[in-house]
Amino acid sequence: MWEIVGPMRDMAGSVEERADRLAAQLGLAAFQVRIASRYYAEFADEIDAEIAQNHEMADLELAVWENERRLLSG
């Protein structure tokens, strides 16, 4: 879900235009992207929390990777 919602929020244009562009980028049909955007409209709080958690985990993993490289580089 977050792979669709995040990029759609960052794009300009109408929902339909964004759905068309994102569908082309992801190799999906526009109706599939629209289904995801409608689902998001119903459950935005839960999906936003999941997106935030994914960002936090990515930041943590990057910090661990950077620390590992620093400690083991010599």
CHARMM-style PDB file with segment names, atoms N, HN, CA, C and O in Angstrom:
ATOM      1  N   MET     1       0.822  -1.191   0.000  1.00  0.00      PROA
ATOM      2  CA  MET     1       0.000   0.000   0.000  1.00  0.00      PROA
ATOM      3  C   MET     1       0.870   1.262   0.000  1.00  0.00      PROA
ATOM      4  O   MET     1       0.623   2.200  -0.758  1.00  0.00      PROA
ATOM      5  N   TRP     2       1.896   1.267   0.866  1.00  0.00      PROA
ATOM      6  HN  TRP     2       2.097   0.505   1.482  1.00  0.00      PROA
ATOM      7  CA  TRP     2       2.720   2.467   0.981  1.00  0.00      PROA
ATOM      8  C   TRP     2       3.527   2.727  -0.277  1.00  0.00      PROA
ATOM      9  O   TRP     2       3.920   3.867  -0.525  1.00  0.00      PROA
ATOM     10  N   GLU     3       3.785   1.696  -1.081  1.00  0.00      PROA
ATOM     11  HN  GLU     3       3.465   0.770  -0.879  1.00  0.00      PROA
ATOM     12  CA  GLU     3       4.506   1.893  -2.329  1.00  0.00      PROA
ATOM     13  C   GLU     3       3.672   2.679  -3.336  1.00  0.00      PROA
ATOM     14  O   GLU     3       4.211   3.252  -4.283  1.00  0.00      PROA
ATOM     15  N   ILE     4       2.383   2.704  -3.133  1.00  0.00      PROA
ATOM     16  HN  ILE     4       1.945   2.239  -2.364  1.00  0.00      PROA
ATOM     17  CA  ILE     4       1.484   3.454  -4.011  1.00  0.00      PROA
ATOM     18  C   ILE     4       1.128   4.796  -3.389  1.00  0.00      PROA
ATOM     19  O   ILE     4       1.186   5.827  -4.059  1.00  0.00      PROA
ATOM     20  N   VAL     5       0.765   4.788  -2.128  1.00  0.00      PROA
ATOM     21  HN  VAL     5       0.718   3.951  -1.584  1.00  0.00      PROA
ATOM     22  CA  VAL     5       0.295   6.014  -1.469  1.00  0.00      PROA
ATOM     23  C   VAL     5       1.393   7.069  -1.403  1.00  0.00      PROA
ATOM     24  O   VAL     5       1.153   8.234  -1.721  1.00  0.00      PROA
ATOM     25  N   GLY     6       2.591   6.673  -0.994  1.00  0.00      PROA
ATOM     26  HN  GLY     6       2.786   5.727  -0.736  1.00  0.00      PROA
ATOM     27  CA  GLY     6       3.682   7.633  -0.859  1.00  0.00      PROA
ATOM     28  C   GLY     6       3.957   8.390  -2.145  1.00  0.00      PROA
ATOM     29  O   GLY     6       3.912   9.620  -2.155  1.00  0.00      PROA
ATOM     30  N   PRO     7       4.239   7.679  -3.234  1.00  0.00      PROA
ATOM     31  CA  PRO     7       4.487   8.387  -4.494  1.00  0.00      PROA
ATOM     32  C   PRO     7       3.288   9.202  -4.987  1.00  0.00      PROA
ATOM     33  O   PRO     7       3.464  10.285  -5.545  1.00  0.00      PROA
ATOM     34  N   MET     8       2.071   8.687  -4.784  1.00  0.00      PROA
ATOM     35  HN  MET     8       1.928   7.807  -4.331  1.00  0.00      PROA
ATOM     36  CA  MET     8       0.896   9.441  -5.247  1.00  0.00      PROA
ATOM     37  C   MET     8       0.780  10.777  -4.528  1.00  0.00      PROA
ATOM     38  O   MET     8       0.413  11.785  -5.132  1.00  0.00      PROA
ATOM     39  N   ARG     9       1.098  10.780  -3.224  1.00  0.00      PROA
ATOM     40  HN  ARG     9       1.396   9.961  -2.733  1.00  0.00      PROA
ATOM     41  CA  ARG     9       1.014  12.031  -2.468  1.00  0.00      PROA
ATOM     42  C   ARG     9       2.050  13.038  -2.941  1.00  0.00      PROA
ATOM     43  O   ARG     9       1.838  14.247  -2.843  1.00  0.00      PROA
ATOM     44  N   ASP    10       3.174  12.542  -3.455  1.00  0.00      PROA
ATOM     45  HN  ASP    10       3.346  11.560  -3.535  1.00  0.00      PROA
ATOM     46  CA  ASP    10       4.253  13.434  -3.886  1.00  0.00      PROA
ATOM     47  C   ASP    10       4.074  13.962  -5.308  1.00  0.00      PROA
ATOM     48  O   ASP    10       4.781  14.883  -5.716  1.00  0.00      PROA
ATOM     49  N   MET    11       3.153  13.398  -6.055  1.00  0.00      PROA
ATOM     50  HN  MET    11       2.578  12.649  -5.724  1.00  0.00      PROA
ATOM     51  CA  MET    11       2.941  13.803  -7.448  1.00  0.00      PROA
ATOM     52  C   MET    11       1.983  14.990  -7.537  1.00  0.00      PROA
ATOM     53  O   MET    11       1.169  15.233  -6.645  1.00  0.00      PROA
ATOM     54  N   ALA    12       2.110  15.707  -8.629  1.00  0.00      PROA
ATOM     55  HN  ALA    12       2.770  15.510  -9.353  1.00  0.00      PROA
ATOM     56  CA  ALA    12       1.175  16.794  -8.927  1.00  0.00      PROA
ATOM     57  C   ALA    12       0.113  16.282  -9.889  1.00  0.00      PROA
ATOM     58  O   ALA    12       0.308  15.268 -10.560  1.00  0.00      PROA
ATOM     59  N   GLY    13      -0.990  16.977  -9.951  1.00  0.00      PROA
ATOM     60  HN  GLY    13      -1.148  17.800  -9.407  1.00  0.00      PROA
ATOM     61  CA  GLY    13      -2.061  16.630 -10.879  1.00  0.00      PROA
ATOM     62  C   GLY    13      -3.254  16.038 -10.155  1.00  0.00      PROA
ATOM     63  O   GLY    13      -3.250  15.872  -8.935  1.00  0.00      PROA
ATOM     64  N   SER    14      -4.262  15.727 -10.929  1.00  0.00      PROA
ATOM     65  HN  SER    14      -4.265  15.862 -11.920  1.00  0.00      PROA
ATOM     66  CA  SER    14      -5.473  15.140 -10.367  1.00  0.00      PROA
ATOM     67  C   SER    14      -5.181  13.709  -9.918  1.00  0.00      PROA
ATOM     68  O   SER    14      -4.158  13.133 -10.286  1.00  0.00      PROA
ATOM     69  N   VAL    15      -6.064  13.156  -9.142  1.00  0.00      PROA
ATOM     70  HN  VAL    15      -6.896  13.624  -8.844  1.00  0.00      PROA
ATOM     71  CA  VAL    15      -5.910  11.772  -8.697  1.00  0.00      PROA
ATOM     72  C   VAL    15      -5.827  10.849  -9.905  1.00  0.00      PROA
ATOM     73  O   VAL    15      -5.017   9.922  -9.928  1.00  0.00      PROA
ATOM     74  N   GLU    16      -6.653  11.099 -10.895  1.00  0.00      PROA
ATOM     75  HN  GLU    16      -7.311  11.852 -10.876  1.00  0.00      PROA
ATOM     76  CA  GLU    16      -6.651  10.258 -12.095  1.00  0.00      PROA
ATOM     77  C   GLU    16      -5.322  10.355 -12.830  1.00  0.00      PROA
ATOM     78  O   GLU    16      -4.780   9.339 -13.266  1.00  0.00      PROA
ATOM     79  N   GLU    17      -4.792  11.564 -12.972  1.00  0.00      PROA
ATOM     80  HN  GLU    17      -5.232  12.389 -12.618  1.00  0.00      PROA
ATOM     81  CA  GLU    17      -3.509  11.744 -13.657  1.00  0.00      PROA
ATOM     82  C   GLU    17      -2.383  11.060 -12.894  1.00  0.00      PROA
ATOM     83  O   GLU    17      -1.532  10.395 -13.484  1.00  0.00      PROA
ATOM     84  N   ARG    18      -2.388  11.230 -11.578  1.00  0.00      PROA
ATOM     85  HN  ARG    18      -3.079  11.770 -11.099  1.00  0.00      PROA
ATOM     86  CA  ARG    18      -1.353  10.599 -10.759  1.00  0.00      PROA
ATOM     87  C   ARG    18      -1.470   9.078 -10.828  1.00  0.00      PROA
ATOM     88  O   ARG    18      -0.461   8.380 -10.923  1.00  0.00      PROA
ATOM     89  N   ALA    19      -2.697   8.566 -10.782  1.00  0.00      PROA
ATOM     90  HN  ALA    19      -3.517   9.133 -10.705  1.00  0.00      PROA
ATOM     91  CA  ALA    19      -2.902   7.114 -10.867  1.00  0.00      PROA
ATOM     92  C   ALA    19      -2.389   6.576 -12.195  1.00  0.00      PROA
ATOM     93  O   ALA    19      -1.755   5.522 -12.235  1.00  0.00      PROA
ATOM     94  N   ASP    20      -2.657   7.286 -13.275  1.00  0.00      PROA
ATOM     95  HN  ASP    20      -3.172   8.142 -13.243  1.00  0.00      PROA
ATOM     96  CA  ASP    20      -2.189   6.851 -14.599  1.00  0.00      PROA
ATOM     97  C   ASP    20      -0.664   6.825 -14.658  1.00  0.00      PROA
ATOM     98  O   ASP    20      -0.077   5.849 -15.124  1.00  0.00      PROA
ATOM     99  N   ARG    21      -0.018   7.899 -14.185  1.00  0.00      PROA
ATOM    100  HN  ARG    21      -0.495   8.692 -13.806  1.00  0.00      PROA
ATOM    101  CA  ARG    21       1.444   7.967 -14.232  1.00  0.00      PROA
ATOM    102  C   ARG    21       2.080   6.899 -13.346  1.00  0.00      PROA
ATOM    103  O   ARG    21       3.029   6.230 -13.755  1.00  0.00      PROA
ATOM    104  N   LEU    22       1.559   6.743 -12.144  1.00  0.00      PROA
ATOM    105  HN  LEU    22       0.788   7.286 -11.811  1.00  0.00      PROA
ATOM    106  CA  LEU    22       2.128   5.769 -11.229  1.00  0.00      PROA
ATOM    107  C   LEU    22       1.901   4.345 -11.731  1.00  0.00      PROA
ATOM    108  O   LEU    22       2.784   3.495 -11.611  1.00  0.00      PROA
ATOM    109  N   ALA    23       0.744   4.089 -12.282  1.00  0.00      PROA
ATOM    110  HN  ALA    23       0.027   4.780 -12.380  1.00  0.00      PROA
ATOM    111  CA  ALA    23       0.467   2.761 -12.840  1.00  0.00      PROA
ATOM    112  C   ALA    23       1.481   2.425 -13.927  1.00  0.00      PROA
ATOM    113  O   ALA    23       1.992   1.306 -13.973  1.00  0.00      PROA
ATOM    114  N   ALA    24       1.772   3.380 -14.798  1.00  0.00      PROA
ATOM    115  HN  ALA    24       1.357   4.289 -14.760  1.00  0.00      PROA
ATOM    116  CA  ALA    24       2.754   3.159 -15.858  1.00  0.00      PROA
ATOM    117  C   ALA    24       4.137   2.888 -15.272  1.00  0.00      PROA
ATOM    118  O   ALA    24       4.865   2.026 -15.766  1.00  0.00      PROA
ATOM    119  N   GLN    25       4.498   3.619 -14.227  1.00  0.00      PROA
ATOM    120  HN  GLN    25       3.907   4.319 -13.826  1.00  0.00      PROA
ATOM    121  CA  GLN    25       5.807   3.427 -13.600  1.00  0.00      PROA
ATOM    122  C   GLN    25       5.931   2.060 -12.932  1.00  0.00      PROA
ATOM    123  O   GLN    25       6.993   1.438 -12.969  1.00  0.00      PROA
ATOM    124  N   LEU    26       4.851   1.601 -12.329  1.00  0.00      PROA
ATOM    125  HN  LEU    26       3.989   2.106 -12.299  1.00  0.00      PROA
ATOM    126  CA  LEU    26       4.879   0.350 -11.571  1.00  0.00      PROA
ATOM    127  C   LEU    26       4.463  -0.870 -12.383  1.00  0.00      PROA
ATOM    128  O   LEU    26       4.540  -1.998 -11.894  1.00  0.00      PROA
ATOM    129  N   GLY    27       4.028  -0.653 -13.605  1.00  0.00      PROA
ATOM    130  HN  GLY    27       3.966   0.263 -14.002  1.00  0.00      PROA
ATOM    131  CA  GLY    27       3.571  -1.765 -14.427  1.00  0.00      PROA
ATOM    132  C   GLY    27       2.234  -2.322 -13.972  1.00  0.00      PROA
ATOM    133  O   GLY    27       1.973  -3.520 -14.089  1.00  0.00      PROA
ATOM    134  N   LEU    28       1.394  -1.445 -13.455  1.00  0.00      PROA
ATOM    135  HN  LEU    28       1.606  -0.473 -13.360  1.00  0.00      PROA
ATOM    136  CA  LEU    28       0.056  -1.830 -12.999  1.00  0.00      PROA
ATOM    137  C   LEU    28      -0.986  -1.173 -13.881  1.00  0.00      PROA
ATOM    138  O   LEU    28      -0.680  -0.263 -14.652  1.00  0.00      PROA
ATOM    139  N   ALA    29      -2.208  -1.635 -13.765  1.00  0.00      PROA
ATOM    140  HN  ALA    29      -2.457  -2.375 -13.140  1.00  0.00      PROA
ATOM    141  CA  ALA    29      -3.326  -0.958 -14.417  1.00  0.00      PROA
ATOM    142  C   ALA    29      -3.737   0.216 -13.535  1.00  0.00      PROA
ATOM    143  O   ALA    29      -3.629   0.146 -12.311  1.00  0.00      PROA
ATOM    144  N   ALA    30      -4.204   1.286 -14.155  1.00  0.00      PROA
ATOM    145  HN  ALA    30      -4.291   1.343 -15.149  1.00  0.00      PROA
ATOM    146  CA  ALA    30      -4.618   2.473 -13.399  1.00  0.00      PROA
ATOM    147  C   ALA    30      -5.705   2.133 -12.386  1.00  0.00      PROA
ATOM    148  O   ALA    30      -5.730   2.706 -11.296  1.00  0.00      PROA
ATOM    149  N   PHE    31      -6.607   1.207 -12.729  1.00  0.00      PROA
ATOM    150  HN  PHE    31      -6.586   0.742 -13.614  1.00  0.00      PROA
ATOM    151  CA  PHE    31      -7.671   0.872 -11.782  1.00  0.00      PROA
ATOM    152  C   PHE    31      -7.104   0.232 -10.517  1.00  0.00      PROA
ATOM    153  O   PHE    31      -7.686   0.380  -9.442  1.00  0.00      PROA
ATOM    154  N   GLN    32      -5.981  -0.474 -10.624  1.00  0.00      PROA
ATOM    155  HN  GLN    32      -5.509  -0.594 -11.497  1.00  0.00      PROA
ATOM    156  CA  GLN    32      -5.361  -1.068  -9.444  1.00  0.00      PROA
ATOM    157  C   GLN    32      -4.820   0.020  -8.501  1.00  0.00      PROA
ATOM    158  O   GLN    32      -4.954  -0.075  -7.281  1.00  0.00      PROA
ATOM    159  N   VAL    33      -4.220   1.031  -9.084  1.00  0.00      PROA
ATOM    160  HN  VAL    33      -4.111   1.108 -10.075  1.00  0.00      PROA
ATOM    161  CA  VAL    33      -3.711   2.148  -8.289  1.00  0.00      PROA
ATOM    162  C   VAL    33      -4.880   2.894  -7.656  1.00  0.00      PROA
ATOM    163  O   VAL    33      -4.800   3.301  -6.497  1.00  0.00      PROA
ATOM    164  N   ARG    34      -5.955   3.075  -8.398  1.00  0.00      PROA
ATOM    165  HN  ARG    34      -6.021   2.744  -9.339  1.00  0.00      PROA
ATOM    166  CA  ARG    34      -7.130   3.754  -7.851  1.00  0.00      PROA
ATOM    167  C   ARG    34      -7.752   2.952  -6.712  1.00  0.00      PROA
ATOM    168  O   ARG    34      -8.222   3.545  -5.741  1.00  0.00      PROA
ATOM    169  N   ILE    35      -7.768   1.638  -6.799  1.00  0.00      PROA
ATOM    170  HN  ILE    35      -7.386   1.156  -7.588  1.00  0.00      PROA
ATOM    171  CA  ILE    35      -8.275   0.818  -5.701  1.00  0.00      PROA
ATOM    172  C   ILE    35      -7.443   1.080  -4.449  1.00  0.00      PROA
ATOM    173  O   ILE    35      -7.987   1.237  -3.356  1.00  0.00      PROA
ATOM    174  N   ALA    36      -6.140   1.127  -4.612  1.00  0.00      PROA
ATOM    175  HN  ALA    36      -5.698   1.000  -5.500  1.00  0.00      PROA
ATOM    176  CA  ALA    36      -5.259   1.397  -3.472  1.00  0.00      PROA
ATOM    177  C   ALA    36      -5.507   2.789  -2.906  1.00  0.00      PROA
ATOM    178  O   ALA    36      -5.523   2.963  -1.687  1.00  0.00      PROA
ATOM    179  N   SER    37      -5.699   3.780  -3.769  1.00  0.00      PROA
ATOM    180  HN  SER    37      -5.686   3.639  -4.759  1.00  0.00      PROA
ATOM    181  CA  SER    37      -5.931   5.144  -3.272  1.00  0.00      PROA
ATOM    182  C   SER    37      -7.286   5.243  -2.560  1.00  0.00      PROA
ATOM    183  O   SER    37      -7.419   5.985  -1.587  1.00  0.00      PROA
ATOM    184  N   ARG    38      -8.268   4.518  -3.027  1.00  0.00      PROA
ATOM    185  HN  ARG    38      -8.160   3.915  -3.817  1.00  0.00      PROA
ATOM    186  CA  ARG    38      -9.571   4.519  -2.342  1.00  0.00      PROA
ATOM    187  C   ARG    38      -9.495   3.798  -0.999  1.00  0.00      PROA
ATOM    188  O   ARG    38     -10.121   4.214  -0.024  1.00  0.00      PROA
ATOM    189  N   TYR    39      -8.729   2.725  -0.959  1.00  0.00      PROA
ATOM    190  HN  TYR    39      -8.221   2.387  -1.751  1.00  0.00      PROA
ATOM    191  CA  TYR    39      -8.516   2.020   0.309  1.00  0.00      PROA
ATOM    192  C   TYR    39      -7.823   2.953   1.296  1.00  0.00      PROA
ATOM    193  O   TYR    39      -8.184   3.015   2.472  1.00  0.00      PROA
ATOM    194  N   TYR    40      -6.825   3.675   0.800  1.00  0.00      PROA
ATOM    195  HN  TYR    40      -6.532   3.625  -0.155  1.00  0.00      PROA
ATOM    196  CA  TYR    40      -6.132   4.647   1.648  1.00  0.00      PROA
ATOM    197  C   TYR    40      -7.098   5.695   2.183  1.00  0.00      PROA
ATOM    198  O   TYR    40      -7.015   6.082   3.349  1.00  0.00      PROA
ATOM    199  N   ALA    41      -8.011   6.153   1.340  1.00  0.00      PROA
ATOM    200  HN  ALA    41      -8.079   5.839   0.393  1.00  0.00      PROA
ATOM    201  CA  ALA    41      -8.987   7.159   1.774  1.00  0.00      PROA
ATOM    202  C   ALA    41      -9.822   6.657   2.944  1.00  0.00      PROA
ATOM    203  O   ALA    41     -10.240   7.451   3.786  1.00  0.00      PROA
ATOM    204  N   GLU    42     -10.070   5.363   3.008  1.00  0.00      PROA
ATOM    205  HN  GLU    42      -9.731   4.718   2.324  1.00  0.00      PROA
ATOM    206  CA  GLU    42     -10.864   4.783   4.095  1.00  0.00      PROA
ATOM    207  C   GLU    42     -10.041   4.508   5.357  1.00  0.00      PROA
ATOM    208  O   GLU    42     -10.570   4.560   6.467  1.00  0.00      PROA
ATOM    209  N   PHE    43      -8.757   4.217   5.187  1.00  0.00      PROA
ATOM    210  HN  PHE    43      -8.328   4.175   4.285  1.00  0.00      PROA
ATOM    211  CA  PHE    43      -7.922   3.783   6.309  1.00  0.00      PROA
ATOM    212  C   PHE    43      -6.630   4.585   6.395  1.00  0.00      PROA
ATOM    213  O   PHE    43      -5.569   4.025   6.672  1.00  0.00      PROA
ATOM    214  N   ALA    44      -6.712   5.882   6.160  1.00  0.00      PROA
ATOM    215  HN  ALA    44      -7.574   6.336   5.934  1.00  0.00      PROA
ATOM    216  CA  ALA    44      -5.521   6.740   6.086  1.00  0.00      PROA
ATOM    217  C   ALA    44      -4.692   6.714   7.361  1.00  0.00      PROA
ATOM    218  O   ALA    44      -3.466   6.629   7.287  1.00  0.00      PROA
ATOM    219  N   ASP    45      -5.320   6.784   8.518  1.00  0.00      PROA
ATOM    220  HN  ASP    45      -6.315   6.853   8.578  1.00  0.00      PROA
ATOM    221  CA  ASP    45      -4.561   6.816   9.773  1.00  0.00      PROA
ATOM    222  C   ASP    45      -3.709   5.560   9.945  1.00  0.00      PROA
ATOM    223  O   ASP    45      -2.538   5.643  10.313  1.00  0.00      PROA
ATOM    224  N   GLU    46      -4.293   4.418   9.681  1.00  0.00      PROA
ATOM    225  HN  GLU    46      -5.245   4.350   9.382  1.00  0.00      PROA
ATOM    226  CA  GLU    46      -3.558   3.163   9.829  1.00  0.00      PROA
ATOM    227  C   GLU    46      -2.421   3.061   8.820  1.00  0.00      PROA
ATOM    228  O   GLU    46      -1.318   2.636   9.164  1.00  0.00      PROA
ATOM    229  N   ILE    47      -2.683   3.444   7.597  1.00  0.00      PROA
ATOM    230  HN  ILE    47      -3.579   3.789   7.318  1.00  0.00      PROA
ATOM    231  CA  ILE    47      -1.656   3.355   6.558  1.00  0.00      PROA
ATOM    232  C   ILE    47      -0.564   4.376   6.805  1.00  0.00      PROA
ATOM    233  O   ILE    47       0.613   4.069   6.614  1.00  0.00      PROA
ATOM    234  N   ASP    48      -0.920   5.588   7.225  1.00  0.00      PROA
ATOM    235  HN  ASP    48      -1.876   5.837   7.379  1.00  0.00      PROA
ATOM    236  CA  ASP    48       0.094   6.589   7.553  1.00  0.00      PROA
ATOM    237  C   ASP    48       0.994   6.115   8.683  1.00  0.00      PROA
ATOM    238  O   ASP    48       2.199   6.368   8.660  1.00  0.00      PROA
ATOM    239  N   ALA    49       0.431   5.433   9.670  1.00  0.00      PROA
ATOM    240  HN  ALA    49      -0.548   5.227   9.689  1.00  0.00      PROA
ATOM    241  CA  ALA    49       1.231   4.890  10.774  1.00  0.00      PROA
ATOM    242  C   ALA    49       2.188   3.821  10.254  1.00  0.00      PROA
ATOM    243  O   ALA    49       3.336   3.745  10.691  1.00  0.00      PROA
ATOM    244  N   GLU    50       1.723   3.010   9.336  1.00  0.00      PROA
ATOM    245  HN  GLU    50       0.791   3.071   8.981  1.00  0.00      PROA
ATOM    246  CA  GLU    50       2.569   1.970   8.754  1.00  0.00      PROA
ATOM    247  C   GLU    50       3.697   2.585   7.926  1.00  0.00      PROA
ATOM    248  O   GLU    50       4.833   2.113   7.966  1.00  0.00      PROA
ATOM    249  N   ILE    51       3.378   3.633   7.183  1.00  0.00      PROA
ATOM    250  HN  ILE    51       2.455   4.016   7.151  1.00  0.00      PROA
ATOM    251  CA  ILE    51       4.395   4.327   6.401  1.00  0.00      PROA
ATOM    252  C   ILE    51       5.446   4.929   7.327  1.00  0.00      PROA
ATOM    253  O   ILE    51       6.642   4.814   7.057  1.00  0.00      PROA
ATOM    254  N   ALA    52       5.024   5.563   8.402  1.00  0.00      PROA
ATOM    255  HN  ALA    52       4.053   5.657   8.621  1.00  0.00      PROA
ATOM    256  CA  ALA    52       5.959   6.150   9.362  1.00  0.00      PROA
ATOM    257  C   ALA    52       6.843   5.071   9.986  1.00  0.00      PROA
ATOM    258  O   ALA    52       8.045   5.274  10.157  1.00  0.00      PROA
ATOM    259  N   GLN    53       6.252   3.933  10.324  1.00  0.00      PROA
ATOM    260  HN  GLN    53       5.276   3.768  10.185  1.00  0.00      PROA
ATOM    261  CA  GLN    53       7.029   2.838  10.901  1.00  0.00      PROA
ATOM    262  C   GLN    53       8.058   2.317   9.904  1.00  0.00      PROA
ATOM    263  O   GLN    53       9.187   2.010  10.288  1.00  0.00      PROA
ATOM    264  N   ASN    54       7.687   2.214   8.637  1.00  0.00      PROA
ATOM    265  HN  ASN    54       6.770   2.463   8.326  1.00  0.00      PROA
ATOM    266  CA  ASN    54       8.634   1.771   7.607  1.00  0.00      PROA
ATOM    267  C   ASN    54       9.792   2.751   7.474  1.00  0.00      PROA
ATOM    268  O   ASN    54      10.937   2.329   7.312  1.00  0.00      PROA
ATOM    269  N   HSD    55       9.517   4.040   7.538  1.00  0.00      PROA
ATOM    270  HN  HSD    55       8.586   4.382   7.669  1.00  0.00      PROA
ATOM    271  CA  HSD    55      10.579   5.041   7.457  1.00  0.00      PROA
ATOM    272  C   HSD    55      11.511   4.940   8.658  1.00  0.00      PROA
ATOM    273  O   HSD    55      12.730   5.038   8.512  1.00  0.00      PROA
ATOM    274  N   GLU    56      10.942   4.746   9.837  1.00  0.00      PROA
ATOM    275  HN  GLU    56       9.952   4.667   9.954  1.00  0.00      PROA
ATOM    276  CA  GLU    56      11.758   4.588  11.045  1.00  0.00      PROA
ATOM    277  C   GLU    56      12.665   3.368  10.944  1.00  0.00      PROA
ATOM    278  O   GLU    56      13.842   3.433  11.301  1.00  0.00      PROA
ATOM    279  N   MET    57      12.126   2.268  10.462  1.00  0.00      PROA
ATOM    280  HN  MET    57      11.170   2.215  10.172  1.00  0.00      PROA
ATOM    281  CA  MET    57      12.926   1.048  10.312  1.00  0.00      PROA
ATOM    282  C   MET    57      14.026   1.233   9.282  1.00  0.00      PROA
ATOM    283  O   MET    57      15.142   0.751   9.476  1.00  0.00      PROA
ATOM    284  N   ALA    58      13.732   1.918   8.199  1.00  0.00      PROA
ATOM    285  HN  ALA    58      12.825   2.310   8.041  1.00  0.00      PROA
ATOM    286  CA  ALA    58      14.744   2.177   7.180  1.00  0.00      PROA
ATOM    287  C   ALA    58      15.864   3.039   7.748  1.00  0.00      PROA
ATOM    288  O   ALA    58      17.040   2.782   7.488  1.00  0.00      PROA
ATOM    289  N   ASP    59      15.505   4.063   8.525  1.00  0.00      PROA
ATOM    290  HN  ASP    59      14.550   4.272   8.736  1.00  0.00      PROA
ATOM    291  CA  ASP    59      16.511   4.918   9.154  1.00  0.00      PROA
ATOM    292  C   ASP    59      17.376   4.121  10.123  1.00  0.00      PROA
ATOM    293  O   ASP    59      18.593   4.300  10.159  1.00  0.00      PROA
ATOM    294  N   LEU    60      16.758   3.246  10.907  1.00  0.00      PROA
ATOM    295  HN  LEU    60      15.769   3.101  10.878  1.00  0.00      PROA
ATOM    296  CA  LEU    60      17.490   2.417  11.846  1.00  0.00      PROA
ATOM    297  C   LEU    60      18.439   1.472  11.120  1.00  0.00      PROA
ATOM    298  O   LEU    60      19.599   1.337  11.509  1.00  0.00      PROA
ATOM    299  N   GLU    61      17.960   0.825  10.082  1.00  0.00      PROA
ATOM    300  HN  GLU    61      17.017   0.935   9.766  1.00  0.00      PROA
ATOM    301  CA  GLU    61      18.801  -0.103   9.314  1.00  0.00      PROA
ATOM    302  C   GLU    61      19.976   0.621   8.675  1.00  0.00      PROA
ATOM    303  O   GLU    61      21.081   0.081   8.636  1.00  0.00      PROA
ATOM    304  N   LEU    62      19.760   1.829   8.175  1.00  0.00      PROA
ATOM    305  HN  LEU    62      18.862   2.268   8.207  1.00  0.00      PROA
ATOM    306  CA  LEU    62      20.847   2.612   7.598  1.00  0.00      PROA
ATOM    307  C   LEU    62      21.888   2.948   8.660  1.00  0.00      PROA
ATOM    308  O   LEU    62      23.086   2.840   8.399  1.00  0.00      PROA
ATOM    309  N   ALA    63      21.456   3.353   9.850  1.00  0.00      PROA
ATOM    310  HN  ALA    63      20.482   3.441  10.062  1.00  0.00      PROA
ATOM    311  CA  ALA    63      22.376   3.687  10.932  1.00  0.00      PROA
ATOM    312  C   ALA    63      23.196   2.463  11.338  1.00  0.00      PROA
ATOM    313  O   ALA    63      24.397   2.581  11.577  1.00  0.00      PROA
ATOM    314  N   VAL    64      22.569   1.298  11.419  1.00  0.00      PROA
ATOM    315  HN  VAL    64      21.592   1.202  11.226  1.00  0.00      PROA
ATOM    316  CA  VAL    64      23.283   0.069  11.769  1.00  0.00      PROA
ATOM    317  C   VAL    64      24.308  -0.261  10.692  1.00  0.00      PROA
ATOM    318  O   VAL    64      25.449  -0.606  11.000  1.00  0.00      PROA
ATOM    319  N   TRP    65      23.904  -0.155   9.437  1.00  0.00      PROA
ATOM    320  HN  TRP    65      22.978   0.125   9.187  1.00  0.00      PROA
ATOM    321  CA  TRP    65      24.813  -0.439   8.323  1.00  0.00      PROA
ATOM    322  C   TRP    65      26.001   0.515   8.329  1.00  0.00      PROA
ATOM    323  O   TRP    65      27.141   0.087   8.150  1.00  0.00      PROA
ATOM    324  N   GLU    66      25.740   1.802   8.533  1.00  0.00      PROA
ATOM    325  HN  GLU    66      24.814   2.149   8.679  1.00  0.00      PROA
ATOM    326  CA  GLU    66      26.822   2.794   8.565  1.00  0.00      PROA
ATOM    327  C   GLU    66      27.770   2.516   9.732  1.00  0.00      PROA
ATOM    328  O   GLU    66      28.986   2.617   9.569  1.00  0.00      PROA
ATOM    329  N   ASN    67      27.239   2.171  10.894  1.00  0.00      PROA
ATOM    330  HN  ASN    67      26.251   2.089  11.026  1.00  0.00      PROA
ATOM    331  CA  ASN    67      28.058   1.864  12.056  1.00  0.00      PROA
ATOM    332  C   ASN    67      28.904   0.625  11.812  1.00  0.00      PROA
ATOM    333  O   ASN    67      30.082   0.597  12.169  1.00  0.00      PROA
ATOM    334  N   GLU    68      28.318  -0.393  11.212  1.00  0.00      PROA
ATOM    335  HN  GLU    68      27.361  -0.371  10.922  1.00  0.00      PROA
ATOM    336  CA  GLU    68      29.060  -1.600  10.889  1.00  0.00      PROA
ATOM    337  C   GLU    68      30.225  -1.288   9.960  1.00  0.00      PROA
ATOM    338  O   GLU    68      31.344  -1.753  10.175  1.00  0.00      PROA
ATOM    339  N   ARG    69      29.956  -0.505   8.935  1.00  0.00      PROA
ATOM    340  HN  ARG    69      29.047  -0.127   8.760  1.00  0.00      PROA
ATOM    341  CA  ARG    69      31.017  -0.134   7.979  1.00  0.00      PROA
ATOM    342  C   ARG    69      32.123   0.657   8.674  1.00  0.00      PROA
ATOM    343  O   ARG    69      33.306   0.431   8.421  1.00  0.00      PROA
ATOM    344  N   ARG    70      31.743   1.569   9.535  1.00  0.00      PROA
ATOM    345  HN  ARG    70      30.781   1.753   9.741  1.00  0.00      PROA
ATOM    346  CA  ARG    70      32.717   2.398  10.238  1.00  0.00      PROA
ATOM    347  C   ARG    70      33.586   1.537  11.141  1.00  0.00      PROA
ATOM    348  O   ARG    70      34.806   1.701  11.166  1.00  0.00      PROA
ATOM    349  N   LEU    71      32.969   0.618  11.885  1.00  0.00      PROA
ATOM    350  HN  LEU    71      31.978   0.485  11.865  1.00  0.00      PROA
ATOM    351  CA  LEU    71      33.706  -0.207  12.832  1.00  0.00      PROA
ATOM    352  C   LEU    71      34.593  -1.246  12.161  1.00  0.00      PROA
ATOM    353  O   LEU    71      35.656  -1.587  12.680  1.00  0.00      PROA
ATOM    354  N   LEU    72      34.165  -1.744  11.020  1.00  0.00      PROA
ATOM    355  HN  LEU    72      33.301  -1.467  10.598  1.00  0.00      PROA
ATOM    356  CA  LEU    72      34.897  -2.830  10.378  1.00  0.00      PROA
ATOM    357  C   LEU    72      35.775  -2.392   9.205  1.00  0.00      PROA
ATOM    358  O   LEU    72      36.371  -3.229   8.527  1.00  0.00      PROA
ATOM    359  N   SER    73      35.853  -1.092   8.968  1.00  0.00      PROA
ATOM    360  HN  SER    73      35.369  -0.412   9.519  1.00  0.00      PROA
ATOM    361  CA  SER    73      36.615  -0.631   7.811  1.00  0.00      PROA
ATOM    362  C   SER    73      38.112  -0.512   8.101  1.00  0.00      PROA
ATOM    363  O   SER    73      38.884  -0.189   7.198  1.00  0.00      PROA
ATOM    364  N   GLY    74      38.512  -0.753   9.270  1.00  0.00      PROA
ATOM    365  HN  GLY    74      37.885  -1.016  10.003  1.00  0.00      PROA
ATOM    366  CA  GLY    74      39.956  -0.726   9.514  1.00  0.00      PROA
ATOM    367  C   GLY    74      40.298   0.007  10.696  1.00  0.00      PROA
ATOM    368  OT1 GLY    74      41.477   0.119  11.034  1.00  0.00      PROA
TER     369      GLY     74
END
